[in-house]
């Protein structure tokens, strides 16, 4: 299995994020990708390759163009108004009964195009974000070229990025862009299996009314967990997308037997959907010691997950999402990949 990776992820390195009412060192930091890459090489999974440049076009297939343009210019606008001593963070959000109109100042536009205060923008963010998308899109190229599986070691992650919103450490939706690229490359139907601890609200939003992409999400119950306002079981899609969205919210403290029971049900829907390819939003923040998550999976559970995914039997692209227990992130991520290789 080839791994797609670029050092450009290090261009995005926030000074801090808003945690418990204070700016604290971010959980989403360059060390995450570096440790996964080291584990991939130690496990001798296969070649590590650089991504090809794809430009903004494939992202415009899954995101609003004004949103993408703002991400490209946000830092320059912030710099002009605020200088470079702080990262760019939003100020207010257009909530219930407020106007949904894009303001002129950068502070207002940051708020208009985001949904949380934990996703700072800095000088290198735009370049890192495009590079991360290129990593995912190059993985899709490999699958379209005949590879049975590929691993896109994306950072920043992407599954919280919606049609025209960023947040949750995510700026563009790497998995959605890859799924769309597979469709555009001739795959008639694609399934997204999101196993990150947090609900992939962005992927759900992008494909909400689509019948050619099945989105399944296993995640912390939104009554208890971020992002709080999406991920309920009755969110099933709309229009052509009715019943192509499946959510499996699980309570804090969920252990492997309950988690795998939900996974098996989700994979049953993938089989019934008869997908031509699968995109796995691979978060390993389901691990018992993850600092911002509350499931209880063990390191030994991740190869089992890989083997269950391999049982689907189709072309599979793994796109890296969350996982913040840095001492275990490499072992757990490669555990899924080696389990997949053993099971396929």
N, C-alpha and C positions, 0 to 999 in steps of 0.2 A: 504494500500500500504506500503510495507516494504521499508525502506531506508538503503542503504549500505554505510558505512562510516568508516574511520580510522583516528586516530590522527596522523598517520605517514605523512600526508600532511605537517605538520609543519616543517618537516626536510628540506623542500625547502623554503627558505626565503631569497630572494636576498637582497643584500645591496642597490642596485640601478639598474635602467635600463636607457638606452640612450633615453632621451626625449628632443626634441627641442635643440639638440646639447649639452646637459649636462647630467651627471649622476644624476638622481633624484630618490626619494623614489618610489618603484614600485607600480603600480596600482594592479598588481596580487600579493596578499599577503595573509597570513594565515587567517586574519580576515574574508575574504570572506566566506570561508567554515564554520568557527565558527558561523557566523551570520545566515547562511542558516540552519545549524543544529539546532540552538536555535529556529528558526521559525518553522521547521518541528516538533519539540517536542511540541512547544506551540500550534500548530494546531492539535496535536494528530492524525497525519496521519497514524500511525501504528508503528510497532517495528522498532528500529534502530539496525542493525546487523553488525558485523565485517565481512570483506571479507575473503574468503578462499584464500590460496596461490595457484597460478596457474603456477608459473615459467615463464621462457622466451619463452617456446614453442608456446603458443597462439599468442604472439607478432611476432614471426618469420613467422606466417601465413600472416601477413600484412606488415611487414617491412623487409628490407634487413638485413641479419645477421651481416655483418661487421658494419653497422650503429649501431645496438643494442650493439655489443661488444664495440664500441667506447664510447657510452653513459655510459657503466658500468665502463670504465677505465679512462674517461676524467679527473675527478678530481685528481686522483693520478698522472697522467701525468702533469697536470697543477701545482700541488703542488711541484713536483720535479723541475720544471723549474722556477716557479714564487713565491712560498711560498703561505701563506694563507691570506695575507692582502687584496687581491682583489678577486672578483669572476672571473670565467673563461669566457672571451668573445672573439669572433672571431676578426680577424685582416683584412682580405681581402677575396673577393669572386671571384670564377672562372666565370667571366662574358662572354659576347659575344667574340668569337674568341680566347678564352683562353683554355688551356688544362684542360680537366675534369679528372684529375688524382689525387689520394689521396696522399698528401705530407706526410713526416715523422714527422716533429715537431708538437707539440700539437697545436700551434697557427694556423698552416696551416690546420690541421685536423678539428679544431673547425670551420674554415671557410668553408671547403669542405662539412661538414655535416650540415650546417645551412644556413638560408637565411636572417637573420636579426641580429641586435646587441641589441635586447631587451629581450633576453632569457638567462640570466646568469646561469652558472652551478657552484654549490658550493658543500661542503662536503656531504650534505644529499640529493642532487638532485636525484641520481640514485635510492636510496631506496624509496624516495617519489614517483618517477615516476612509479616504479614497483608496489607500493602499490595502486596508483591511477588506474593503469590498472587492478589490482585485484578487485578493487571496481566495475569497469565496468563489468568485467568477472563474478563476483559473481551475479550481477544483471541479466546477461544473463542466468546464472544457474537457478535463480528463475523463469524466464519466461519459460525456458525449462522444469522446474519442475511443471508447470501448473499455475503459478501466472498470472493473467490478466495484471498486471502492476507492475513495480518496479522502484525505483529511485536510481541511482548510483550517490552519491554526490562526484564526482571526483574533485580532485585538486592535481597537476596541471591539467589544461584542456588539450584537445588533438586534436581538429579538424584541426589545422594548420599543424600538423605533417604528413609529406608525407612518401612515401616508404623509402627514405633514407635521409630525411631532417628534422631538427627541427627548430622551430621559432614561433613567435607569442605567447609566454609563453608556448608552447606545445612541448613535447619531444617525446612521443609516442601517437598514435591515439587511445584513449579509445573507441570512438564510433565505429571505424572501427574494432577494435579487438572484440568488443561485437557482431557486425553484423556478422563477420566471425565465431564466436563461435556459434551463432544461426544457421548459415548454417551448420556448422560441427555437430551440435546437431540434425539435421534432418529437419530444416526449409528450404523448397525449395527455397523460394524467400524472401528477406528482403528489406524493404525500409528505407532509412535514410532521415529524415526530419530535416534539419539544420535551426534553426530560430535565430541563433546568428547574431548580427549586421555585423560581419565581415565574408567574404567568407570562407567557409570551404575547402580551397584549398587542404589540405592534404587528406581528405576523397575523394574528387573528383579524386585526383591523384591515390590513392590506388585502386579504383574500376573503373577506366577510361575504361578499356577494358573488364569489367565483365558484363554479361547479367543477373546474378542472384541477383544483388544488384542495386536498383534504388537509386540515390542520388539526392535530391532536396535541393536547397540553396536559402534562402531569405537573401539579404545582401545589404550593401552600394555599390553603383555603383563604380567599380574599376577605373573609370576615376577620381574619387574623393577620394577614400578611400583605406586604407590598406586591403589586401596586394598588391593592385594596378595591379598586372600582371595576375590575374586569376579572373574568375567569370562573364565573358561576356555571353550573351545569346546564341551565336553560339558555345559555348563549349558543345558538346552534346555526347561525348564519342567516342570510336573507336572500330573497330572490333566487337566482340560479344557485346560490351557495347554501340553501337550506339543507341541513343535515350533513354539511361538509365541514363542520366545526364541532369538535368534541373536547370538552373540558373535564378534567378529573381533579377537582380540588380535594386535598387531603389535609387532615388536621396536623397541628404541631405534634412532634414525637412519633410520626409515622415510621414504622420499621419495614424491613425488606419484605416480609410476607404480604403485607397490605399494599405496599408500593408495587410489587411485581404483579399482584392480582389486577391492579388498575392498568399496568402496562400491557398485560395480556389482553385485556378487553380492548384497549386502544389498538393494539396490533391486529386484533380481529377485524376492526373497522378498516384498517389499512389493507388487509387481504381482500375484504369484500369490495373495497373501492377499486381493486385491480390496478394499483399504481404502476406506472412504467419505471419509476425511480423514486427513491426515498431520500429526503434531506433530514438529517438528524441535527436538531439544535442541541448540541452537547454541552450541557452544564453539569458540573460535578459538585455543585454546592448543595447537593442532597447528602453529602458526607456528614457524618455525625459530629465532627469537630469544626464545621464551617462557622466562621464568626458571625455571619449575618443570616443564617438559615437554621431551621429547626426540625429537619428530618434526621433519621438515625441509620442511614446506610453505612455499611462497613466497606473497607477497601476490597474485601473479597467479593462484594456484590457487583463490582463494575465489570469484571470479565463475564459474569452471568448476563448482565445487560447486553454486552456486545454479542454474545452467542444468541440471545433472543432476537436481536435485530438481524443477525445473519440468517436466521431461520426464515425471514421474509423472502430471501432468495433473489432479490433484485438488485440492480445497481444502486449504490448507496454513497451519499456524500455526507461526511461529518463536518459540521461547522461549529467551531468552538464558541461557547457562550460564557457562562459564569463558573464560579469556583474560586473561593477566597481563602481556603485553608492552604496556604502556600507550601507548607511542609509536606503536603500529600497530593497537591494538585497534579503533579507530573505522573505519579504512580497511578492515580485514579483515572486520569484521562487516557493514558496508554493502556490501562487495564481494559477499558472498553474496546479499544482498537485491537488489542491482542485477542480478546475474547471473540470479537467479530471474525478475525482471521482464522481462529481455531474452529469456529462454528460454520464458516462458509464453505 
